[in-house]
Amino acid sequence: MRTYPSQQPAGTLQVDTARGVAMNLIFLAIYLILFTRTLDGHFTVGEMVMLIQMVTMARQPVTMMSW
């Protein structure tokens, strides 16, 4: 059986995993801030929903970036 060398440099998977975890933590913090500020009365429920949709729209292209 033949083995082929990896097409990606060594360590790429670890860097990509670390980036994904970091991005998930950043967006979790954004969602928590929106939720707590809504509970405190700074935003209405409708504004919170709109802001969550806008964060979701911003998250997609950031997630697709490859560094």
Buried (B, 14 or more C-beta within 10 A) or exposed (E): EEEEEEEEEEEEEEEEEEBEEEBEEEBEEBBEEBEEBBEEEEBEEEEBEEBBEEEEEEBEEEEEEEE
